[in-house]
Amino acid sequence: MQKVTDLYPPEIARHKLQKHFADNAVMLELIQKLNKTSLCTFAALCDGNVVTTSGYNIMADLCVNRASAVAHSLKQKFLPVTARTISTKADVGGAVKQAAFYIDEVDLERLKLEPEKMMKECEHNLNSQKRTNAQKEMSRLYKEFGEDGILALLRNVAGANGTPPTGGQPAI
């Protein structure tokens, strides 16, 4: 499997993305802020490629080191990257699940036509996932430490930081 950067070196990736998002100031500004790996991977995804982590033998077009970290970085910029889990065999034997990442054609088209709206939806989805993960972690901590233990942990965190939290996201 070919590496993303072999087909999409930074200069070519930036040019392709500028072509994809011509006259789209929001996206052109975001493209300027992407690091090299994110830039190259985003260009590949926008061209309809499926990307996975190097070293796995699954149906994907291209590979990159730590694909899940790169996809996470793109999602943090509120881009509509989707993961598909595929069962495969590890190099050392045994079954493993591996993620392949892509951008849905409809999402890409919406990103071109209405980037602010699409990115706002991605932000909402990301925040919902964070809340879900936090709720699961709180449930685990509650089972392990109980309410008094959690309150003690919170006091320790507040004491370590020196001040109570300011205007963070509401825990809805």
N, C-alpha and C positions, 0 to 999 in steps of 0.2 A: 504494500500500500504506500502511495506517495505522501510525502509530508506536505502540509499546507504551504509552508514557506518556499517549497520547490516550485510550485505553480503560482503562488501569490507572494512574491517578495514585496517588501513594504512599498516600494515606489509604484509597482503595478497595482497592488491592492488599493493604495490611496487613489490612483487614477480611476480604477474601476468603480470605486465607491463614489467618487465625485461625479462620474458619469451616471451612475444609478440614481443619485440624489441631486442632480443638477437643478438649480433654482429652488432648492429646499434648504433655506438658511439654517433651520434647526438641526437638520442632519449633518450638513456640511460643517457646522461648528462642533458637533459631537465627534465627527470623524477626526478632526484636528487634535482632539484630546485623547484618542485611543492609543494605548501602547502598541508596540510592534506586533506582538502575538495576537492581541485582540483585533487589531486592524486587519491583519492577514486572514484571520479566521472569519471575521465578519464579512469580508469580501467574498470568501469562498461560500459562506452560507447564503449570501445575497445572490450568488450565481446558481443557487439550487443544489449545492453539494451537501452531502451528509458527512459529518466529521466525528471521529472517535479518537480515543487515546491510542498512542503508538503502542505496538506490541500485541495487539489483539487481532484475531482473525474473524472479524464479523463483516457483514455487508455494509460497507461505508465507502465513500469516495476518497476521502483523505484522512490523514491522521495528524495529531499534534500532541506534544507532551502535555500531560495533565489537562485533557480536554474538558473535564468537568470544572476545573478551576477557571479555565478560559470562558466557558459558558456562563459560569457564575459571575465573572467580571462583566460580561456583556449584559446579563440580566440586571446587575446593579446599576447599569446605565439605562435601564428601563427599555431594553430591546427585546423583541418577542422570540427568544430562542426556546425551542421545544426539545425535550429529551424523549427518546424512545429506548426502552430497556430491551436488551437482546441477550438470550442465553447462549453461552459459548463455553469452550474449554480453555482453561488456563494453560500457559506454557508448561507448567509442572504437572499437568493433569488435573482432573476434577472439574466439575461444572461451576461456572461463575456467571454472574449477570454483568453485562457491560452496557454503558450508555452510548448512544449515537445521537448527535445533535443536529438540528436542522431548523430552518425558518420556513413556516408554512407559506405557500404562495399568496394566500388571501391576506395574511398578516404583513407580508412584504409589500403588497400593493397598498394596503392601508398605511403602512409606514411611509410610503412615498407620497400618498395623497393627503393624509391627515396625521402628520407625525406627532403633534402635541396630544391629540386624542388617543392615538395608539399607545404612546409612551405613558400617558396617564393611566390607561388600563393596565399596562404592564406593572406600573408602580403599585397600583391597587392590589393586583394579584400577588406581587412580591411581599407587600405588607401583610396581606391575609395569610400567606404561608409562614411568615415570621411569627405572627400571632399564634397560629396553630402549633408551630414548633415550640414556642414559649409555653403554651398551655400544656403540652405533653411533658415538657421538662419540669414544669411546676408540679404536675401530678406525680411525677416520679420522685421529686424532692419531698413532696408532702408525705408520700408513702414511706420514704426513708427517714425523714427527720421530724415529721409532724409539724403542726402549726407553730408551736413555740420554737422549734428548731429553725424553721424558715424565717421567722421574725428575728431570731438571733443572727442568722446569716445576713439578713438585710441590714441590721444595725451595724454589723461588722463591715459591710461594704460601704455604708454611708460614712462610718467613722474613718475608714481607710481613705476615702475620697475627700474627706474634710468638709464636704457640703452635701446637702440633700440634692437629689436630681432636679434639674431645671427643665421646663417645657419639653420633655420628651414626648414620644408618641403616646396617646392614650391607649390603655390596655383593653380595648373594647372587645 
